[in-house]
Amino acid sequence: MNALKKLLLVAICILSMLCTACGSTTDEKEVADNTKTETLKIGLMPDIDSIPFIIAQEKGYFKEEGVDVELQYFKSAMDRDSALQSGNLDGGVSDMLAAGFAKAGGFDVKITSSTNGNYCLIAGTGNTAKSLAEMKGQNISVSKNTIIEFVLDEMLAQNNITEADINKTVIPQIPTRLEMLQNGKLDGAVLPEPMGSIAVKNGSYLVNSSEAMKINPGVMVFTNDSVENKKEAIKAMYRAYDKAIEYLNSTPQEEYMDLVIETAGLPPATKDALVMPKYMKAALPEKSDWDKSINWLNKKELVTEKYNYEDIVSDILTK
């Protein structure tokens, strides 16, 4: 009888140890799952809006905030938008026009913040034009149905000039547009920074800019799915982004420009040509900028719906 009791006690002890081990493994797995770092895939363009993301990556700000950010680089808006709509990106540096196109095409994206980009109309090397009025009849290069063309059309409207007064030459690739402008193959082109500053440094002339017109259609967008399911990761990304803004606004640009040029694939001339802007921390875009953008899309019959600000802009930053 005593032997039987001893066997039972041994069996009970063994079962207890097994249950404890299983419970511990389960608990450890739950802890590991809860602390798993969320990944965001972000698409960038060769412009100044991408620089804060590069700095946040290099300085480890994303890691500090508990988010894994994978940066992907594109040379044209078309390639960036294709990657976004195919599910290869969660979000990207973009613009209001692209967001309107996506929504009209049945692909739901949300604008989550404004950015600091500047888009410049540049008269090419050898062109004596110093104003848009003097560029009548000339070839001005844009990427069709994008923020670049929108900015040019806003400039034309401000100067009471019609589209018929100029010749739009479509060149989607930004580096190609810059090269042709500098080689005298174009009378003018609309370029994002830093490409505009590089062109001016190399002998071209700044005619006008979106900054001078006080419009800012540049934004950050995320897929609606990412906004709904990766909300905390996006908020963490923005905390890291703001840290990068603080760094950029307080650090001489020569300390980081080599890194930016190499990482983003910018021309080496960027280092001497670009004067960095004073970056603003992440904030929602102005409603007036959205109204101008959607009105342009409607007027050109590129988008039939007149989406309201609330239809396209997420309040993830303010929640």
Summary of the structure (lengths in Angstrom):
residues: 319
radius of gyration: 25.7
end to end distance: 68.6
largest distance: 111.0
contacts: 1045
relative contact order: 0.17
helix: 51%
strand: 17%
